[in-house]
Every structure is written in structure tokens, then in C-alpha cells.
Amino acid sequence: MLRHICECCGKEQTISSEEAYAQGWDYPPKMGSFKIVSPRTCGECIIQNTLWWEITCNKTPPGQLSERHQQTLKRILTEPESIMP
């Protein structure tokens, strides 16, 4: 069981990786890897609002990220400990 936190809408669920994948979550370990920046979204949100998109597509330097994206980055870099229930 892990806390799945959508970085776009803030939805949070504590469910298994299998349940999350079945519900459309983009979340490690089923989608991507822990500690690697990639989208962390629920099944309802779009990739264009993610930290990954901001860094990769918009080319925003780390020092210019919004507070929301900075918090997401900190959480990703400390996974899986940061998402343990």
C-alpha cells in the first residue's frame, strides 16, 4: 500500500500499486520508477500540468519552478519513503 498523490488536482488515495494502475494512475512502480521525475497523476488529470512537463517541455529551470512543482520534486526524490502510509 502506498499513498498516491496526484500532482495536478491533489487527489490522494492509499491503495496498492495494482489498484492504482487499474484506476489509471501514472505512478511507480507500475508506471515509471521511484526517485525519477515522471508524471504522478490520477486517471483524470492531464500530463501538461505535471512537473515532468514543466521541466521537459517548458524548459523551466529548477530555481524557477512554482511552489507546487518544488513540493512535487521533493516528494519524488524521497520516494518511496515519502509516500508510505
C-alpha positions as CSV (number, residue, x, y, z in Angstrom):
1,M,0.0,0.0,0.0
2,L,1.3,3.4,-1.0
3,R,-0.1,7.0,-0.9
4,H,-0.9,8.0,-4.4
5,I,-1.0,11.8,-4.7
6,C,-2.0,13.5,-8.0
7,E,0.4,16.3,-8.5
8,C,-2.2,18.2,-10.6
9,C,-5.5,18.0,-8.7
10,G,-4.3,17.0,-5.3
11,K,-6.4,13.8,-5.1
12,E,-4.9,11.3,-2.7
13,Q,-5.6,7.6,-2.2
14,T,-3.8,4.9,-0.2
15,I,-4.1,1.9,-2.4
16,S,-2.0,-0.9,-3.8
17,S,0.1,-0.3,-7.0
18,E,-2.2,-2.8,-8.8
19,E,-5.4,-0.9,-7.8
20,A,-3.8,2.4,-8.8
21,Y,-2.8,1.1,-12.2
22,A,-6.3,-0.3,-12.8
23,Q,-7.7,3.1,-11.9
24,G,-5.5,4.9,-14.4
25,W,-2.8,6.4,-12.0
26,D,0.6,7.1,-13.6
27,Y,2.7,6.1,-10.6
28,P,5.7,3.9,-9.8
29,P,6.3,1.1,-9.7
30,K,3.8,0.2,-12.4
31,M,4.5,3.4,-14.4
32,G,8.0,4.8,-14.1
33,S,10.5,4.4,-11.3
34,F,10.8,5.8,-7.8
35,K,13.1,8.9,-7.4
36,I,12.8,9.6,-11.2
37,V,10.9,12.7,-12.4
38,S,7.9,11.5,-14.4
39,P,4.2,12.3,-14.1
40,R,2.4,11.4,-10.9
41,T,-1.2,11.8,-11.9
42,C,-4.6,10.2,-11.2
43,G,-6.6,8.8,-14.1
44,E,-8.5,12.1,-14.6
45,C,-5.6,14.7,-15.0
46,I,-3.5,15.6,-18.0
47,I,0.2,15.4,-18.3
48,Q,0.6,19.1,-19.4
49,N,0.2,20.2,-15.8
50,T,2.9,18.0,-14.3
51,L,6.4,18.7,-13.1
52,W,7.8,16.5,-15.8
53,W,6.1,18.6,-18.5
54,E,7.2,21.8,-16.9
55,I,10.9,20.7,-16.9
56,T,11.0,18.8,-20.1
57,C,8.7,20.7,-22.5
58,N,8.6,24.2,-21.0
59,K,12.3,24.0,-20.1
60,T,11.7,25.7,-16.7
61,P,15.0,25.8,-14.7
62,P,14.7,24.2,-11.2
63,G,15.1,27.5,-9.5
64,Q,12.1,29.0,-11.3
65,L,9.6,26.2,-10.5
66,S,6.4,27.0,-8.8
67,E,6.0,26.1,-5.1
68,R,3.7,23.2,-6.1
69,H,6.3,21.8,-8.5
70,Q,9.0,22.2,-5.9
71,Q,7.0,20.2,-3.4
72,T,6.3,17.5,-6.0
73,L,10.1,17.3,-6.8
74,K,11.0,16.9,-3.2
75,R,8.4,14.2,-2.8
76,I,9.6,12.3,-5.9
77,L,13.2,12.5,-4.9
78,T,12.5,11.0,-1.5
79,E,10.2,8.1,-2.7
80,P,9.1,5.6,-1.8
81,E,9.5,6.8,1.9
82,S,7.6,10.0,1.2
83,I,4.5,8.1,0.0
84,M,4.4,5.4,2.7
85,P,1.1,5.5,4.6
